[in-house]
């Protein structure tokens, strides 16, 4: 390991260990995270990398003294993106004493949320799930730390406005989306922004799994939107790229949801994909100290929790950012309230996060009892043929509009 990387690794280890002896972490009760993921069906393009990142981080934390002396235990189960199986996973792990959960699926998260609220258990919901769950006064046990789909969509519109000279009154924006809860999430906020800014909004629903988009793109060709915002997953982006070429729609006017990774680019073709845009909620690439620490500590020695190729994927970075945030909340909880860690103290730990950037993986977030999202910042990146290049700084736009919609929606849930 290079000297600079070694120093960073030692400093990082110290933040986890908090002065505890390494061996002591194995002698105390663990902090258990239940990762009920879809690792076999719809989201299998992303969840293995996320689970791998969480397991790598747990291994590193435990080898360096744990969190306030307590080891981290990552429990991974498959729900196949089926809400009932997700509920079953929740109930089973709850019986085993787990009270911190992550489901990485909008349909499953939505199904489990009422139970977690009733039981007073922690639901980690970063980057998925209902957009109004950032309202901590209503969804007090749900922590969608980072940008919701609503805020990400709003930030995309702000980018388009900037590209069009600050005026959207004559603009036409298309929204192509998978026609189920994940894809439908941004529609309400896009309609609100359409009313505010005066642009014409065109909706293009696509049936799962997104392999047939010909009808939608034929309509896009006729409608001629200035930009198309896309809430499509995985291979759907490859299909979209082919349809853009066939219908002569410029690829640099296509803004993907954050779920576009290096595998998608390779499947499209690095040069064919040149110019494509995506909104992103975490920093990609490997030039980040915590990523280098994982590579140097484990993968250079054949000890990683999965293939090294996964560490070169932005989805690994997302998984690491989510788990780092959960770990930091647990650390703050134990520091403030001692052991045992409880749902109540974990909640307080999350609500104590101030300017936390997950070791440089995302824009700093500050979580409060009122705002469980922490700010909702994203940025727009563009593929230049070899790398993703940031076109904007981290920012959150139209937050007043987004929070008006959040409050209106959360009040209905509360009723």
Sine and cosine of phi, psi and omega as CSV:
sin_phi,cos_phi,sin_psi,cos_psi,sin_omega,cos_omega
0.00,0.00,0.69,-0.73,0.02,-1.00
-0.92,0.39,0.43,-0.90,-0.08,-1.00
-0.84,0.54,-0.72,0.69,-0.01,-1.00
-0.88,0.47,-0.66,0.75,0.00,-1.00
-0.93,0.37,-0.58,0.81,0.02,-1.00
-0.89,0.45,-0.70,0.72,0.00,-1.00
-0.88,0.48,-0.69,0.73,0.01,-1.00
-0.90,0.44,-0.63,0.78,-0.01,-1.00
-0.91,0.41,-0.66,0.75,0.02,-1.00
-0.90,0.44,-0.68,0.73,0.01,-1.00
-0.89,0.46,-0.66,0.75,0.02,-1.00
-0.90,0.43,-0.69,0.73,0.01,-1.00
-0.87,0.49,-0.61,0.79,-0.02,-1.00
-0.90,0.44,-0.58,0.81,0.01,-1.00
-0.91,0.41,-0.51,0.86,0.02,-1.00
-0.99,0.16,-0.70,0.71,-0.14,-0.99
-0.95,0.31,-0.55,0.84,-0.02,-1.00
0.77,0.63,0.62,0.78,0.11,-0.99
1.00,0.04,-0.11,0.99,-0.02,-1.00
-0.97,0.24,0.52,-0.85,0.07,-1.00
-0.93,0.37,0.56,-0.83,-0.05,-1.00
-0.84,0.54,-0.70,0.71,-0.08,-1.00
-0.91,0.41,-0.45,0.89,-0.11,-0.99
-0.91,0.41,-0.44,0.90,-0.03,-1.00
-0.89,0.45,-0.46,0.89,-0.03,-1.00
-0.99,0.13,-0.16,0.99,-0.07,-1.00
-0.98,-0.18,-0.06,1.00,-0.07,-1.00
-0.92,-0.40,0.21,-0.98,0.02,-1.00
-0.90,0.43,0.60,-0.80,-0.06,-1.00
-0.99,0.13,0.35,-0.94,0.20,-0.98
-0.99,-0.11,0.89,-0.45,-0.19,-0.98
-0.96,-0.29,0.78,-0.63,0.06,-1.00
-0.91,-0.41,0.83,-0.56,0.04,-1.00
-1.00,-0.08,0.95,-0.32,0.02,-1.00
-0.98,-0.19,1.00,-0.01,0.08,-1.00
-1.00,0.01,0.99,-0.12,-0.12,-0.99
-0.92,-0.38,0.34,-0.94,0.20,-0.98
-1.00,0.02,0.99,-0.16,-0.02,-1.00
-0.93,-0.36,0.26,0.96,-0.05,-1.00
-0.74,-0.67,-0.23,0.97,-0.10,-0.99
-0.74,-0.67,-0.93,-0.37,-0.20,-0.98
-0.88,0.48,-0.64,0.77,-0.11,-0.99
-0.96,-0.28,0.35,0.94,-0.01,-1.00
-0.94,0.34,-0.14,0.99,0.07,-1.00
-0.98,0.19,-0.20,0.98,-0.09,-1.00
-0.78,-0.62,-0.60,0.80,-0.16,-0.99
-0.93,0.38,-0.56,0.83,0.05,-1.00
-0.86,0.51,-0.64,0.77,0.03,-1.00
-0.91,0.42,-0.63,0.78,-0.01,-1.00
-0.93,0.37,-0.69,0.72,0.03,-1.00
-0.90,0.44,-0.65,0.76,0.02,-1.00
-0.87,0.49,-0.68,0.73,0.01,-1.00
-0.88,0.47,-0.68,0.73,0.01,-1.00
-0.90,0.44,-0.64,0.77,-0.01,-1.00
-0.94,0.34,-0.64,0.77,0.07,-1.00
-0.87,0.50,-0.72,0.70,-0.04,-1.00
-0.90,0.43,-0.65,0.76,0.03,-1.00
-0.87,0.49,-0.67,0.74,0.01,-1.00
-0.87,0.48,-0.69,0.72,-0.02,-1.00
-0.92,0.40,-0.72,0.69,0.00,-1.00
-0.87,0.50,-0.71,0.70,-0.06,-1.00
-0.92,0.39,-0.57,0.82,0.03,-1.00
-0.96,0.30,-0.22,0.97,-0.02,-1.00
-0.88,-0.47,0.53,0.85,0.17,-0.99
0.98,-0.19,-0.05,1.00,0.02,-1.00
0.97,0.26,-0.22,-0.98,0.06,-1.00
-0.98,-0.20,0.95,-0.33,-0.11,-0.99
0.79,0.61,0.62,0.78,0.05,-1.00
1.00,0.04,-0.08,1.00,-0.04,-1.00
-0.97,-0.25,0.72,-0.69,0.02,-1.00
-0.95,0.31,0.40,-0.91,0.07,-1.00
-0.98,-0.18,0.73,-0.68,0.05,-1.00
-0.88,-0.47,0.84,-0.54,0.01,-1.00
-0.97,-0.24,0.87,-0.49,0.00,-1.00
-0.94,-0.33,0.91,-0.40,-0.06,-1.00
-0.96,-0.29,0.81,-0.59,0.07,-1.00
-0.75,-0.66,0.38,-0.92,-0.03,-1.00
-0.97,-0.25,0.76,-0.65,0.12,-0.99
-0.91,-0.41,-0.02,1.00,0.09,-1.00
0.86,0.51,0.38,0.92,-0.03,-1.00
0.88,0.48,0.43,0.90,0.03,-1.00
-0.96,-0.28,0.88,-0.47,-0.07,-1.00
-0.79,0.62,-0.67,0.74,-0.03,-1.00
-0.91,0.43,-0.65,0.76,0.05,-1.00
-0.91,0.41,-0.57,0.82,0.07,-1.00
-0.89,0.45,-0.67,0.74,0.05,-1.00
-0.89,0.45,-0.67,0.74,0.02,-1.00
-0.89,0.46,-0.65,0.76,0.04,-1.00
-0.89,0.46,-0.69,0.73,0.02,-1.00
-0.86,0.50,-0.75,0.66,-0.06,-1.00
-0.91,0.42,-0.62,0.78,-0.01,-1.00
-0.91,0.41,-0.75,0.66,-0.01,-1.00
-0.93,0.38,-0.54,0.84,0.06,-1.00
-0.88,0.48,-0.67,0.74,0.03,-1.00
-0.90,0.44,-0.45,0.89,0.00,-1.00
-1.00,0.06,0.07,1.00,0.08,-1.00
0.99,-0.13,0.06,1.00,0.03,-1.00
-0.98,0.21,0.67,-0.75,0.06,-1.00
-0.71,-0.70,0.14,0.99,0.09,-1.00
-0.87,-0.50,0.87,-0.49,-0.13,-0.99
-0.79,-0.61,0.47,-0.88,0.12,-0.99
-0.62,-0.78,0.78,-0.62,-0.10,-0.99
-0.91,-0.41,-0.27,0.96,0.08,-1.00
0.70,0.72,0.76,0.65,0.04,-1.00
-0.27,-0.96,0.79,-0.61,0.02,-1.00
-0.90,0.43,-0.76,0.65,0.00,-1.00
-0.87,0.48,-0.66,0.75,-0.03,-1.00
-0.95,0.31,-0.67,0.74,0.04,-1.00
-0.85,0.52,-0.68,0.73,0.01,-1.00
-0.90,0.43,-0.57,0.82,0.00,-1.00
-0.95,0.32,-0.60,0.80,-0.07,-1.00
-0.99,0.12,-0.46,0.89,-0.13,-0.99
-0.77,0.64,-0.74,0.67,0.00,-1.00
-0.86,0.50,-0.58,0.82,0.03,-1.00
-0.93,0.37,-0.69,0.72,0.02,-1.00
-0.89,0.46,-0.63,0.77,0.03,-1.00
-0.89,0.46,-0.71,0.71,-0.02,-1.00
-0.92,0.40,-0.63,0.77,-0.05,-1.00
-0.99,0.16,-0.31,0.95,-0.09,-1.00
0.95,0.31,0.66,0.75,0.07,-1.00
-0.95,-0.31,0.41,-0.91,-0.07,-1.00
-0.99,0.14,0.79,-0.61,0.08,-1.00
-0.91,-0.41,0.96,-0.29,0.11,-0.99
-0.97,0.24,0.83,-0.56,-0.12,-0.99
-0.69,-0.72,0.59,0.81,0.00,-1.00
-0.90,0.43,0.73,-0.69,0.18,-0.98
0.95,0.32,0.06,1.00,0.04,-1.00
-0.64,-0.76,0.04,-1.00,0.17,-0.99
0.99,0.14,-0.04,-1.00,-0.10,-1.00
-0.94,0.34,0.66,-0.75,-0.10,-0.99
-0.94,0.35,-0.43,0.90,-0.04,-1.00
-0.98,0.18,-0.05,1.00,-0.03,-1.00
-0.93,0.36,-0.15,0.99,0.10,-1.00
-0.94,0.34,-0.26,0.97,0.02,-1.00
-0.96,0.27,1.00,-0.08,-0.07,-1.00
-0.93,0.38,-0.32,0.95,0.02,-1.00
-0.96,0.28,-0.36,0.93,0.05,-1.00
-0.97,-0.25,-0.78,0.63,-0.05,-1.00
-0.99,-0.15,0.94,0.35,-0.20,-0.98
-0.94,0.35,-0.31,0.95,-0.02,-1.00
-0.96,-0.27,0.09,1.00,-0.07,-1.00
-0.95,-0.33,0.73,-0.68,-0.06,-1.00
-0.78,-0.62,1.00,0.06,0.08,-1.00
-1.00,0.09,0.88,0.48,-0.10,-1.00
-0.90,0.44,0.78,-0.63,-0.10,-0.99
0.96,-0.28,-0.10,-0.99,-0.05,-1.00
-0.97,0.23,0.69,-0.72,0.17,-0.99
-0.99,0.16,0.17,-0.99,0.08,-1.00
-0.88,0.47,-0.55,0.84,0.02,-1.00
-0.89,0.46,-0.75,0.66,-0.04,-1.00
-0.93,0.36,-0.61,0.80,0.03,-1.00
-0.88,0.47,-0.69,0.73,0.03,-1.00
-0.89,0.46,-0.66,0.75,0.04,-1.00
-0.88,0.47,-0.65,0.76,0.02,-1.00
-0.91,0.41,-0.57,0.82,0.07,-1.00
-0.89,0.45,-0.68,0.73,0.02,-1.00
-0.89,0.45,-0.64,0.77,0.02,-1.00
-0.88,0.47,-0.63,0.77,0.04,-1.00
-0.89,0.45,-0.71,0.71,0.01,-1.00
-0.88,0.48,-0.67,0.74,0.03,-1.00
-0.86,0.52,-0.69,0.73,0.02,-1.00
-0.89,0.45,-0.65,0.76,0.00,-1.00
-0.92,0.39,-0.41,0.91,-0.03,-1.00
-0.98,-0.21,0.45,0.89,0.14,-0.99
0.98,0.22,0.32,0.95,0.07,-1.00
1.00,0.09,0.20,0.98,-0.03,-1.00
-0.66,-0.75,0.87,-0.50,-0.01,-1.00
-0.95,-0.30,0.15,0.99,-0.12,-0.99
-0.90,0.44,-0.43,0.90,0.02,-1.00
-0.95,-0.31,0.17,0.98,-0.11,-0.99
-1.00,0.02,0.37,-0.93,0.12,-0.99
-0.78,-0.62,0.84,-0.54,-0.02,-1.00
-0.89,-0.45,0.78,-0.62,0.06,-1.00
-0.99,-0.12,0.50,-0.87,0.07,-1.00
-0.76,-0.65,0.95,-0.32,0.05,-1.00
-0.98,-0.21,0.75,-0.66,-0.17,-0.99
-0.45,-0.89,0.48,-0.88,0.14,-0.99
-0.94,0.34,0.78,-0.63,-0.18,-0.98
-1.00,0.09,0.92,0.39,0.13,-0.99
-0.42,-0.91,0.04,-1.00,-0.23,-0.97
-0.76,0.65,-0.69,0.73,0.01,-1.00
-0.83,0.56,-0.79,0.62,-0.07,-1.00
-0.94,0.34,-0.50,0.87,-0.07,-1.00
-0.98,0.19,-0.29,0.96,-0.12,-0.99
-0.77,0.63,-0.73,0.69,-0.11,-0.99
-0.98,0.19,-0.12,0.99,-0.16,-0.99
-0.86,0.51,-0.70,0.71,-0.05,-1.00
-0.88,0.48,-0.69,0.73,-0.03,-1.00
-0.94,0.33,-0.57,0.82,0.05,-1.00
-0.91,0.42,-0.62,0.79,0.06,-1.00
-0.91,0.42,-0.66,0.76,0.02,-1.00
-0.89,0.45,-0.67,0.75,0.01,-1.00
-0.95,0.33,-0.53,0.85,0.07,-1.00
-0.88,0.47,-0.68,0.74,0.03,-1.00
-0.92,0.40,-0.62,0.78,-0.04,-1.00
-0.95,0.33,-0.71,0.71,-0.13,-0.99
-0.99,-0.11,-0.25,0.97,0.06,-1.00
1.00,0.10,0.18,0.98,0.03,-1.00
-0.99,0.11,0.38,-0.93,0.03,-1.00
-1.00,0.04,0.80,-0.60,-0.01,-1.00
-0.96,-0.27,0.82,-0.58,0.05,-1.00
-0.91,-0.41,0.77,-0.64,-0.03,-1.00
-0.97,-0.24,0.71,-0.71,-0.03,-1.00
-0.76,-0.64,1.00,0.08,0.02,-1.00
-0.95,0.32,0.58,-0.82,0.01,-1.00
-0.78,-0.63,0.73,-0.68,0.00,-1.00
-0.95,0.31,0.55,-0.84,0.09,-1.00
-0.87,0.50,0.58,-0.82,0.05,1.00
-1.00,-0.05,0.21,0.98,0.00,-1.00
0.99,-0.12,0.22,0.98,-0.03,-1.00
-0.99,0.16,-0.31,0.95,0.04,-1.00
-0.88,-0.47,0.98,-0.21,0.00,-1.00
-0.87,-0.49,0.17,0.99,-0.13,-0.99
-0.87,0.50,-0.67,0.74,0.00,-1.00
-0.89,0.45,-0.69,0.73,-0.01,-1.00
-0.89,0.45,-0.70,0.72,-0.06,-1.00
-0.97,0.26,-0.46,0.89,0.12,-0.99
-0.90,0.43,-0.65,0.76,0.05,-1.00
-0.93,0.37,-0.62,0.78,0.07,-1.00
-0.87,0.49,-0.66,0.76,0.03,-1.00
-0.86,0.51,-0.66,0.76,-0.01,-1.00
-0.96,0.28,-0.63,0.77,-0.07,-1.00
-0.97,0.25,-0.48,0.88,0.00,-1.00
0.82,0.58,0.84,0.54,0.08,-1.00
-0.92,0.38,0.45,-0.89,0.03,-1.00
-0.94,0.33,-0.61,0.79,0.06,-1.00
-0.62,-0.78,0.42,-0.91,0.13,-0.99
-0.84,-0.54,0.84,-0.54,0.13,-0.99
-1.00,-0.05,0.72,-0.69,-0.14,-0.99
-0.88,-0.48,0.81,-0.59,0.14,-0.99
-0.91,-0.42,0.93,0.37,-0.04,-1.00
-0.81,-0.59,0.39,-0.92,-0.11,-0.99
-0.88,-0.48,0.51,-0.86,0.27,-0.96
0.74,0.67,-0.86,-0.51,-0.05,-1.00
-0.88,0.48,-0.30,0.96,0.06,-1.00
-0.87,0.49,-0.51,0.86,0.04,-1.00
-0.94,0.35,-0.56,0.83,0.04,-1.00
-0.91,0.41,-0.70,0.71,0.05,-1.00
-0.87,0.48,-0.70,0.72,0.00,-1.00
-0.87,0.49,-0.65,0.76,-0.01,-1.00
-0.89,0.46,-0.62,0.78,0.03,-1.00
-0.93,0.37,-0.65,0.76,0.02,-1.00
-0.93,0.37,-0.59,0.81,0.07,-1.00
-0.87,0.49,-0.69,0.73,0.00,-1.00
-0.91,0.41,-0.69,0.73,-0.03,-1.00
-0.91,0.41,-0.58,0.82,-0.04,-1.00
-0.99,-0.16,0.15,0.99,0.09,-1.00
0.85,0.53,0.67,0.74,0.12,-0.99
-0.99,-0.15,0.78,-0.63,-0.07,-1.00
-0.90,0.43,0.79,-0.62,-0.08,-1.00
-0.92,0.40,-0.40,0.92,0.01,-1.00
-0.99,0.15,0.18,0.98,0.13,-0.99
-0.92,-0.40,0.24,0.97,0.00,-1.00
-0.95,-0.31,0.90,-0.44,-0.02,-1.00
-0.94,-0.35,0.94,-0.34,-0.02,-1.00
-0.99,0.15,0.51,-0.86,0.26,-0.96
-0.85,0.53,0.22,-0.98,-0.08,-1.00
-0.86,0.50,-0.28,0.96,-0.05,-1.00
-0.99,0.13,0.89,0.45,0.19,-0.98
-0.67,-0.74,0.83,-0.56,-0.10,-1.00
-0.82,-0.57,-0.15,-0.99,-0.05,-1.00
-0.91,0.42,-0.53,0.85,0.05,-1.00
-0.90,0.44,-0.68,0.73,0.03,-1.00
-0.88,0.48,-0.67,0.74,0.01,-1.00
-0.88,0.47,-0.70,0.71,0.01,-1.00
-0.90,0.44,-0.58,0.82,0.01,-1.00
-0.95,0.31,-0.55,0.83,0.10,-0.99
-0.95,0.31,-0.62,0.79,-0.12,-0.99
0.93,-0.36,0.87,-0.50,-0.09,-1.00
-0.80,0.61,-0.62,0.78,0.01,-1.00
-0.99,0.14,-0.57,0.82,0.06,-1.00
-0.89,0.45,-0.53,0.85,-0.04,-1.00
-0.99,0.10,-0.06,1.00,-0.07,-1.00
-0.83,0.56,0.81,-0.58,0.02,-1.00
0.97,-0.24,-0.30,0.95,-0.04,-1.00
-0.91,0.42,0.52,-0.85,-0.09,-1.00
-0.91,-0.42,0.46,-0.89,0.15,-0.99
-0.55,-0.83,0.55,-0.84,0.24,-0.97
-1.00,0.09,0.61,-0.79,-0.02,-1.00
-0.68,-0.73,0.51,-0.86,-0.04,-1.00
-0.94,-0.34,-0.13,0.99,0.08,-1.00
-0.67,-0.74,0.35,-0.94,0.08,-1.00
-0.96,0.29,0.70,-0.72,0.05,-1.00
-1.00,-0.08,-0.01,-1.00,0.05,-1.00
0.99,0.11,-0.04,-1.00,-0.08,-1.00
-0.93,-0.38,-0.03,1.00,-0.06,-1.00
-0.99,0.12,0.81,0.58,-0.02,-1.00
-0.69,-0.72,0.76,-0.65,-0.13,-0.99
-0.78,0.63,-0.69,0.73,-0.05,-1.00
-0.91,0.41,-0.57,0.82,0.05,-1.00
-0.93,0.38,-0.69,0.72,0.03,-1.00
-0.89,0.45,-0.58,0.81,0.04,-1.00
-0.89,0.46,-0.70,0.72,0.03,-1.00
-0.89,0.45,-0.68,0.73,-0.01,-1.00
-0.91,0.42,-0.72,0.70,-0.08,-1.00
-0.96,0.27,-0.59,0.81,-0.08,-1.00
-0.98,0.20,-0.65,0.76,-0.13,-0.99
-0.91,-0.42,-0.79,0.61,-0.15,-0.99
-0.95,0.30,-0.50,0.87,0.08,-1.00
-0.92,0.38,-0.31,0.95,-0.03,-1.00
-0.91,-0.41,0.22,0.97,0.04,-1.00
0.92,0.39,0.49,0.87,-0.08,-1.00
-0.89,-0.45,0.21,0.98,-0.01,-1.00
-0.93,0.37,0.26,-0.96,-0.04,-1.00
-0.99,0.15,-0.03,1.00,-0.01,-1.00
-0.18,-0.98,-0.24,-0.97,-0.03,-1.00
-0.93,0.38,0.60,-0.80,0.01,-1.00
-0.89,0.46,-0.49,0.87,0.00,-1.00
-0.85,0.53,-0.49,0.87,0.00,-1.00
-0.93,0.38,-0.47,0.88,-0.01,-1.00
-0.95,0.31,-0.27,0.96,0.03,-1.00
-1.00,-0.10,0.44,0.90,-0.09,-1.00
-0.81,-0.58,0.69,-0.72,-0.03,-1.00
-0.87,0.49,-0.41,0.91,0.01,-1.00
-0.94,0.34,-0.50,0.87,0.13,-0.99
-0.89,0.46,-0.69,0.73,0.02,-1.00
-0.88,0.48,-0.63,0.78,0.03,-1.00
-0.89,0.46,-0.72,0.69,0.01,-1.00
-0.87,0.48,-0.64,0.76,0.01,-1.00
-0.91,0.41,-0.67,0.74,0.00,-1.00
-0.88,0.47,-0.69,0.72,0.00,-1.00
-0.90,0.44,-0.69,0.72,-0.05,-1.00
-0.95,0.31,-0.61,0.79,0.08,-1.00
-0.86,0.51,-0.66,0.75,-0.01,-1.00
-0.91,0.41,-0.68,0.73,0.07,-1.00
-0.89,0.47,-0.67,0.74,0.04,-1.00
-0.88,0.48,-0.68,0.73,-0.01,-1.00
-0.91,0.41,-0.62,0.79,0.06,-1.00
-0.88,0.47,-0.66,0.75,0.03,-1.00
-0.90,0.43,-0.65,0.76,0.00,-1.00
-0.88,0.47,-0.73,0.69,0.01,-1.00
-0.90,0.44,-0.61,0.79,0.00,-1.00
-0.88,0.47,-0.72,0.70,-0.03,-1.00
-0.94,0.34,-0.63,0.77,0.03,-1.00
-0.86,0.50,-0.64,0.77,-0.10,-0.99
-1.00,0.08,-0.58,0.82,-0.15,-0.99
-0.84,-0.54,-0.01,1.00,0.03,-1.00
0.96,0.28,-0.13,-0.99,0.02,-1.00
-0.97,-0.23,0.59,-0.81,0.20,0.98
-0.99,0.13,0.47,-0.88,0.15,-0.99
-0.94,0.34,0.74,-0.67,-0.02,-1.00
-0.80,-0.60,0.25,-0.97,0.10,-0.99
-0.83,0.56,-0.63,0.78,-0.02,-1.00
-0.91,0.42,-0.70,0.71,-0.01,-1.00
-0.95,0.30,-0.55,0.84,0.06,-1.00
-0.91,0.42,-0.64,0.77,0.08,-1.00
-0.85,0.52,-0.73,0.69,0.02,-1.00
-0.89,0.45,-0.56,0.83,0.05,-1.00
-0.90,0.43,-0.72,0.69,0.06,-1.00
-0.86,0.52,-0.68,0.73,-0.06,-1.00
-0.97,0.24,0.06,1.00,0.07,-1.00
-0.96,-0.27,0.03,1.00,0.02,-1.00
-0.94,0.35,0.83,-0.56,0.00,-1.00
-0.77,-0.63,0.87,-0.50,0.03,-1.00
0.77,0.64,0.68,0.73,-0.02,-1.00
-1.00,-0.01,0.79,-0.62,-0.10,-1.00
-0.89,-0.45,0.29,0.96,0.03,-1.00
0.76,0.65,0.81,0.59,0.03,-1.00
0.83,0.56,0.60,0.80,0.06,-1.00
1.00,0.05,0.13,0.99,-0.03,-1.00
-0.99,0.11,-0.33,0.94,0.00,-1.00
-0.53,-0.85,0.18,-0.98,0.07,-1.00
-0.90,0.43,0.54,-0.84,-0.04,-1.00
-0.85,0.53,0.67,-0.74,0.03,-1.00
-0.87,-0.49,0.60,-0.80,0.13,-0.99
-0.83,-0.56,0.92,-0.40,-0.05,-1.00
-0.99,-0.15,0.68,-0.73,0.01,-1.00
-0.77,-0.63,0.20,-0.98,0.07,-1.00
-0.86,0.51,-0.43,0.91,0.00,-1.00
-1.00,0.03,-0.60,0.80,-0.07,-1.00
-0.87,-0.49,0.97,-0.25,0.01,-1.00
-1.00,0.02,0.06,1.00,0.03,-1.00
-1.00,-0.04,-0.62,0.78,0.07,-1.00
1.00,-0.06,0.19,0.98,0.10,-0.99
0.76,-0.65,-0.57,0.82,0.11,-0.99
0.96,0.28,0.53,0.85,-0.05,-1.00
-0.99,0.11,0.63,-0.78,0.13,-0.99
-0.66,-0.75,0.05,-1.00,0.16,-0.99
-0.59,-0.81,0.32,-0.95,0.04,-1.00
-0.99,-0.16,0.75,-0.67,0.06,-1.00
-0.86,-0.52,0.43,-0.90,0.01,-1.00
-0.78,-0.63,0.68,-0.73,0.04,-1.00
-0.98,0.18,0.83,-0.56,-0.06,-1.00
-0.98,-0.19,0.19,0.98,-0.04,-1.00
0.96,-0.28,-0.36,0.93,0.01,-1.00
-0.72,-0.70,-0.55,0.84,-0.08,-1.00
-0.59,-0.81,0.26,-0.96,0.15,-0.99
-1.00,0.06,0.81,-0.58,-0.04,-1.00
-0.92,-0.39,0.85,-0.52,0.03,-1.00
-0.90,0.44,0.75,-0.67,0.07,-1.00
-0.98,-0.19,-0.31,0.95,0.00,-1.00
-0.72,-0.70,0.27,-0.96,0.18,-0.98
-0.98,0.18,0.21,-0.98,0.13,-0.99
-0.90,0.43,0.77,-0.64,-0.01,-1.00
-0.37,-0.93,0.33,-0.94,0.12,-0.99
-0.79,-0.61,0.87,-0.50,-0.09,-1.00
-0.91,-0.42,0.34,-0.94,0.02,-1.00
0.81,0.58,0.55,0.84,-0.06,-1.00
-0.89,0.45,-0.51,0.86,0.04,-1.00
-0.91,0.42,-0.68,0.74,0.02,-1.00
-0.91,0.41,-0.71,0.70,-0.02,-1.00
-0.87,0.49,-0.69,0.72,-0.03,-1.00
-0.95,0.30,-0.46,0.89,0.13,-0.99
-0.89,0.46,-0.69,0.73,0.01,-1.00
-0.93,0.36,-0.64,0.77,0.04,-1.00
-0.85,0.53,-0.76,0.65,-0.06,-1.00
-0.91,0.41,-0.63,0.78,0.03,-1.00
-0.89,0.45,-0.69,0.72,-0.03,-1.00
-0.95,0.32,-0.70,0.72,-0.05,-1.00
-0.92,0.38,-0.50,0.87,0.04,-1.00
-0.91,0.41,-0.57,0.82,0.05,-1.00
-0.92,0.39,-0.64,0.77,0.04,-1.00
-0.90,0.44,-0.66,0.75,-0.04,-1.00
-0.89,0.45,-0.63,0.78,0.02,-1.00
-0.93,0.38,0.00,0.00,0.00,0.00
